[in-house]
Amino acid sequence: MTILATAHSDPNNRGTGNDEPMIMVLSFGKGRFFHTAIGHEAVALSCVGFITTFQRGTEWAATGKVTQKVPVSFPTATTVSYRVDIAEKDPEFRKGTTVNPTAAPPTQQAK
């Protein structure tokens, strides 16, 4: 297993206090596996970072290569980037009962 990304599991939020694997790849025989623990609701699924890693990870699992480029709107350490058209598909987002990704400064709109 190769861990590609981790996230800190905050003990103040019932976490372990460790950096936990979030994105990983595995090879087994002639097979390749891509796994992500990210993306459990519409706002997370609309993140350009999630979309990009999911597309590139599944391309690698299917072909063994990654040809898709990382978009200019990919999130950085100081920016977030969401596809609002995807987040808007969540009825809770439309009602305003979930986090609005465009309200989190600094924000980039993905094209």
Secondary structure by P-SEA (a helix, b strand, c coil): ccccccccccccccccccccccccccccccbbbbbbcccccccccccaaaaaaaaaaaaaaaccccccccccccccccccccccccccccccccccccccccccccccccc
